[in-house]
Amino acid sequence: MHKELILKAFKSGEEILKKNGSNNPSINSISEHIATFLTEDLKYSTHSRTLRNYYKTASEEEEINISRIETVNGLCKYIGFKDYNDFINSQKTVDVSTVKKENKKNFLKKIYLFGFIVIVTVLTTVLLFLNNNEPKFMIWKIDHYEEVELDLNKYKLSDLKVYKQERIDNFKKIQPDSNYHFFNSDGTERVWYGKNNDKEYEFFTDYGRHPETGKNLKPITKYIINKYIK
């Protein structure tokens, strides 16, 4: 299965680079993209040359063995799986009974999650009311947060955030070019970045969580500037 994993990873990397504007990405550029993902997103360093060697072996031989489980799980995450077991299970034929059980489990999870969100929202509203404060909420609109009313007929409950003035004032999505001032005079960052649901890099004017994925944004680095902006 390691052979299929590495081949799928390089195929996925090729599609990502093509989507980002590279017409005919080389094996070197694909391996560097995967290595960057492992380093930046998973904090696990794997040399791009090692990945190229795995790809070459997988292309020429019937099967290969990737020695480090961290590399295996990292490649699985790169192509959209939780870990190697998740990848293995996806390759097997799934019987109907398993699907039904999984659907039932997911349905119950969604009910519990929805109930939890409703309870938290109600408690928050009650607390604000008891403090004689009108509850305020905000929602993400393309590249910024906007204040909105609590209207569940108009907005999804999962999209509503508790109002924060500093998020309204300071948190914006931007599209910087190479002339943008990424750092303050003391060297501290002025830009943070993260990937959206389509695995595309996006850039913001303040730290916090990505509005789509909820993952923590990372401070900009010269490597990211040179690779994804310049």
The 8 nearest C-alpha neighbors of each residue, nearest first, counted from 0:
[[1, 3, 2, 4, 62, 87, 63, 64],
 [2, 0, 4, 3, 63, 64, 5, 65],
 [1, 3, 57, 62, 0, 63, 4, 5],
 [4, 2, 6, 0, 1, 5, 7, 57],
 [3, 5, 1, 7, 2, 6, 8, 0],
 [4, 6, 8, 7, 2, 3, 54, 1],
 [7, 5, 3, 9, 8, 4, 10, 2],
 [6, 8, 10, 4, 5, 9, 3, 11],
 [9, 7, 5, 11, 6, 10, 78, 12],
 [8, 10, 12, 6, 11, 7, 13, 5],
 [11, 9, 7, 13, 12, 8, 6, 14],
 [10, 12, 8, 14, 9, 13, 7, 15],
 [13, 11, 9, 15, 10, 14, 29, 8],
 [12, 14, 10, 16, 11, 15, 9, 17],
 [13, 15, 17, 11, 12, 16, 18, 10],
 [16, 14, 18, 12, 17, 13, 11, 19],
 [15, 17, 19, 13, 18, 21, 14, 12],
 [18, 16, 21, 14, 20, 19, 15, 22],
 [17, 19, 15, 16, 20, 14, 21, 22],
 [20, 18, 16, 17, 21, 15, 199, 14],
 [21, 19, 17, 18, 22, 16, 15, 23],
 [20, 22, 17, 16, 24, 23, 19, 18],
 [23, 21, 17, 20, 24, 16, 18, 19],
 [22, 24, 21, 25, 17, 13, 16, 20],
 [25, 23, 21, 28, 13, 22, 16, 29],
 [26, 24, 28, 27, 29, 23, 13, 30],
 [25, 27, 29, 28, 30, 24, 51, 9],
 [28, 26, 30, 25, 29, 31, 51, 47],
 [27, 29, 31, 25, 30, 26, 24, 32],
 [30, 28, 32, 26, 31, 27, 12, 13],
 [29, 31, 47, 33, 27, 32, 28, 50],
 [32, 30, 34, 28, 47, 29, 33, 35],
 [31, 33, 29, 35, 30, 34, 28, 36],
 [32, 34, 36, 30, 35, 31, 29, 37],
 [33, 35, 31, 37, 36, 47, 32, 45],
 [36, 34, 38, 32, 33, 37, 39, 31],
 [37, 35, 33, 39, 40, 34, 38, 32],
 [36, 38, 41, 34, 43, 35, 40, 39],
 [39, 37, 42, 43, 44, 35, 36, 41],
 [38, 40, 36, 42, 35, 37, 41, 43],
 [41, 39, 36, 37, 38, 42, 35, 43],
 [40, 42, 37, 43, 38, 39, 36, 73],
 [43, 41, 38, 39, 40, 37, 44, 36],
 [42, 44, 38, 41, 37, 45, 69, 39],
 [43, 45, 38, 37, 42, 46, 34, 35],
 [46, 44, 34, 47, 43, 37, 49, 70],
 [45, 47, 48, 49, 34, 44, 50, 31],
 [46, 48, 30, 50, 31, 49, 34, 51],
 [47, 49, 51, 46, 50, 52, 30, 27],
 [50, 48, 52, 46, 47, 51, 53, 45],
 [49, 51, 53, 47, 48, 52, 30, 54],
 [52, 50, 48, 54, 53, 49, 30, 55],
 [51, 53, 55, 49, 50, 54, 56, 48],
 [54, 52, 50, 56, 51, 55, 57, 49],
 [53, 55, 51, 57, 52, 56, 58, 5],
 [54, 56, 52, 58, 57, 53, 51, 59],
 [55, 57, 53, 59, 58, 54, 60, 52],
 [58, 56, 54, 2, 60, 55, 59, 63],
 [59, 57, 55, 56, 60, 54, 6, 2],
 [58, 60, 56, 57, 55, 61, 54, 62],
 [61, 59, 57, 62, 56, 58, 63, 2],
 [60, 62, 57, 59, 63, 2, 58, 56],
 [63, 61, 2, 60, 57, 64, 1, 0],
 [64, 62, 2, 1, 57, 65, 56, 61],
 [63, 65, 66, 1, 62, 2, 53, 0],
 [66, 64, 67, 1, 63, 71, 70, 68],
 [65, 67, 64, 68, 70, 71, 69, 63],
 [68, 66, 69, 70, 65, 71, 72, 64],
 [67, 69, 71, 70, 72, 66, 65, 73],
 [70, 68, 72, 67, 71, 73, 43, 74],
 [69, 71, 73, 68, 67, 72, 74, 45],
 [70, 72, 68, 74, 73, 69, 75, 83],
 [73, 71, 82, 75, 69, 83, 74, 70],
 [72, 74, 70, 76, 75, 71, 69, 37],
 [75, 73, 77, 71, 76, 72, 70, 8],
 [74, 76, 72, 80, 73, 77, 78, 82],
 [77, 75, 80, 79, 73, 74, 78, 81],
 [76, 78, 74, 75, 79, 73, 8, 36],
 [79, 77, 76, 75, 8, 80, 11, 74],
 [78, 80, 76, 77, 75, 81, 74, 86],
 [81, 79, 76, 75, 82, 86, 85, 78],
 [82, 80, 76, 85, 75, 79, 83, 72],
 [81, 83, 72, 85, 75, 84, 80, 76],
 [82, 84, 86, 85, 72, 75, 87, 71],
 [85, 83, 87, 86, 82, 88, 81, 89],
 [84, 86, 88, 82, 83, 87, 81, 80],
 [85, 87, 83, 89, 84, 88, 80, 82],
 [88, 86, 84, 90, 89, 85, 83, 91],
 [87, 89, 85, 91, 90, 86, 84, 92],
 [90, 88, 86, 87, 91, 85, 92, 93],
 [91, 89, 87, 88, 86, 92, 93, 85],
 [90, 92, 88, 89, 93, 87, 86, 94],
 [91, 93, 94, 90, 89, 88, 95, 97],
 [92, 94, 91, 95, 97, 98, 89, 88],
 [95, 93, 97, 96, 92, 98, 99, 91],
 [94, 96, 98, 97, 99, 93, 100, 92],
 [97, 95, 99, 98, 94, 100, 93, 101],
 [98, 96, 100, 99, 95, 94, 101, 93],
 [97, 99, 101, 95, 96, 100, 102, 94],
 [100, 98, 102, 96, 97, 101, 103, 95],
 [101, 99, 103, 97, 102, 98, 104, 96],
 [100, 102, 104, 98, 103, 99, 97, 105],
 [103, 101, 99, 105, 104, 100, 106, 98],
 [102, 104, 106, 100, 101, 105, 99, 107],
 [103, 105, 101, 107, 102, 106, 100, 108],
 [106, 104, 108, 102, 107, 103, 101, 109],
 [107, 105, 103, 109, 108, 104, 102, 110],
 [106, 108, 110, 104, 109, 105, 111, 103],
 [109, 107, 105, 111, 106, 110, 112, 104],
 [108, 110, 112, 106, 107, 111, 113, 105],
 [111, 109, 107, 113, 108, 112, 114, 106],
 [112, 110, 114, 108, 109, 113, 115, 107],
 [113, 111, 109, 115, 114, 110, 108, 116],
 [112, 114, 110, 116, 115, 111, 109, 117],
 [113, 115, 111, 117, 112, 116, 110, 118],
 [114, 116, 112, 118, 113, 117, 111, 119],
 [117, 115, 113, 119, 114, 118, 120, 112],
 [116, 118, 114, 120, 115, 119, 121, 113],
 [119, 117, 115, 121, 120, 116, 122, 114],
 [120, 118, 116, 122, 121, 117, 123, 115],
 [121, 119, 123, 117, 118, 122, 116, 124],
 [120, 122, 124, 118, 123, 119, 117, 125],
 [123, 121, 125, 119, 124, 120, 126, 118],
 [122, 124, 120, 126, 121, 125, 119, 127],
 [123, 125, 121, 127, 122, 126, 134, 128],
 [126, 124, 128, 122, 127, 123, 129, 121],
 [127, 125, 129, 123, 128, 124, 122, 130],
 [126, 128, 130, 124, 132, 125, 129, 134],
 [127, 129, 125, 131, 130, 126, 132, 124],
 [130, 128, 126, 131, 127, 125, 132, 124],
 [129, 131, 127, 128, 132, 126, 125, 133],
 [132, 130, 128, 129, 127, 133, 126, 134],
 [133, 131, 127, 130, 128, 134, 129, 126],
 [132, 134, 128, 135, 127, 131, 124, 130],
 [135, 133, 127, 124, 132, 136, 128, 149],
 [134, 136, 162, 133, 161, 148, 137, 147],
 [137, 135, 162, 161, 160, 147, 146, 148],
 [136, 138, 146, 162, 147, 145, 160, 159],
 [137, 139, 159, 144, 145, 160, 158, 140],
 [138, 140, 144, 143, 141, 145, 210, 137],
 [141, 139, 143, 142, 144, 138, 145, 137],
 [140, 142, 143, 139, 172, 144, 171, 210],
 [143, 141, 172, 171, 140, 139, 173, 144],
 [144, 142, 171, 140, 139, 141, 172, 170],
 [145, 143, 139, 167, 138, 140, 137, 166],
 [144, 146, 137, 138, 147, 139, 167, 143],
 [145, 147, 137, 136, 138, 144, 162, 148],
 [148, 146, 137, 136, 145, 149, 138, 135],
 [149, 147, 150, 136, 135, 146, 137, 134],
 [148, 150, 151, 136, 147, 135, 154, 159],
 [149, 151, 152, 153, 148, 154, 147, 155],
 [152, 150, 154, 153, 155, 149, 156, 148],
 [153, 151, 150, 154, 155, 149, 156, 148],
 [152, 154, 151, 150, 155, 149, 148, 156],
 [155, 153, 151, 152, 150, 156, 158, 159],
 [154, 156, 158, 157, 151, 159, 153, 152],
 [155, 157, 158, 159, 154, 151, 116, 117],
 [156, 158, 155, 159, 116, 160, 154, 113],
 [159, 157, 155, 156, 138, 160, 154, 139],
 [160, 158, 138, 156, 157, 137, 136, 155],
 [161, 159, 137, 136, 138, 162, 158, 157],
 [160, 162, 136, 137, 163, 135, 159, 134],
 [163, 161, 136, 137, 135, 160, 164, 146],
 [164, 162, 166, 165, 161, 167, 137, 136],
 [163, 165, 167, 166, 168, 162, 169, 146],
 [164, 166, 168, 167, 163, 169, 170, 162],
 [167, 165, 170, 164, 163, 169, 168, 144],
 [168, 166, 164, 144, 165, 169, 170, 145],
 [169, 167, 165, 166, 164, 170, 171, 144],
 [168, 170, 166, 165, 167, 171, 205, 204],
 [169, 171, 166, 205, 204, 167, 168, 143],
 [172, 170, 143, 204, 203, 142, 173, 169],
 [171, 173, 203, 142, 202, 143, 204, 170],
 [174, 172, 202, 203, 175, 171, 204, 142],
 [173, 175, 202, 176, 172, 201, 203, 228],
 [176, 174, 179, 173, 177, 228, 202, 178],
 [175, 177, 178, 179, 228, 174, 229, 224],
 [176, 178, 229, 179, 228, 175, 224, 225],
 [179, 177, 176, 180, 175, 181, 229, 228],
 [178, 180, 176, 177, 175, 181, 182, 174],
 [181, 179, 182, 178, 189, 183, 177, 190],
 [180, 182, 189, 190, 179, 188, 183, 219],
 [183, 181, 188, 189, 186, 187, 180, 184],
 [182, 184, 186, 187, 185, 188, 189, 181],
 [183, 185, 186, 182, 187, 188, 180, 181],
 [186, 184, 183, 187, 182, 188, 189, 181],
 [187, 185, 183, 184, 182, 188, 181, 189],
 [188, 186, 183, 182, 185, 189, 184, 181],
 [187, 189, 182, 190, 181, 218, 183, 219],
 [188, 190, 182, 181, 204, 183, 187, 205],
 [189, 191, 204, 188, 219, 203, 181, 205],
 [192, 190, 218, 219, 203, 217, 202, 216],
 [193, 191, 202, 217, 216, 201, 203, 219],
 [194, 192, 216, 201, 200, 217, 209, 195],
 [195, 193, 200, 199, 198, 201, 196, 192],
 [194, 196, 198, 197, 199, 211, 212, 200],
 [197, 195, 198, 212, 194, 211, 199, 200],
 [196, 198, 195, 199, 194, 200, 15, 212],
 [199, 197, 194, 195, 196, 200, 15, 193],
 [200, 198, 194, 197, 195, 201, 196, 193],
 [199, 201, 194, 193, 195, 198, 192, 202],
 [202, 200, 193, 192, 194, 199, 195, 203],
 [201, 203, 192, 173, 191, 172, 174, 190],
 [204, 202, 172, 191, 171, 173, 190, 205],
 [203, 205, 190, 171, 170, 189, 191, 172],
 [206, 204, 170, 203, 191, 190, 169, 207],
 [207, 205, 191, 216, 208, 204, 217, 218],
 [206, 208, 216, 215, 205, 209, 170, 214],
 [209, 207, 215, 213, 214, 216, 210, 206],
 [208, 210, 213, 214, 212, 211, 216, 215],
 [211, 209, 213, 212, 208, 139, 214, 195],
 [212, 210, 209, 213, 195, 196, 214, 208],
 [211, 213, 214, 209, 210, 195, 196, 208],
 [214, 212, 209, 208, 210, 211, 215, 216],
 [213, 215, 208, 212, 209, 216, 193, 210],
 [216, 214, 208, 207, 209, 217, 213, 193],
 [215, 217, 193, 192, 208, 207, 191, 209],
 [216, 218, 191, 192, 219, 193, 215, 206],
 [219, 217, 191, 188, 190, 192, 220, 216],
 [218, 220, 191, 190, 192, 217, 188, 223],
 [221, 219, 222, 223, 224, 218, 188, 225],
 [222, 220, 224, 223, 225, 219, 226, 181],
 [221, 223, 220, 225, 224, 226, 227, 219],
 [222, 224, 226, 220, 221, 225, 227, 219],
 [225, 223, 221, 228, 222, 226, 227, 229],
 [226, 224, 229, 222, 223, 228, 227, 221],
 [225, 227, 223, 224, 222, 228, 229, 221],
 [226, 228, 223, 224, 225, 229, 200, 222],
 [229, 227, 224, 225, 226, 176, 177, 223],
 [228, 225, 177, 224, 227, 226, 176, 223]]
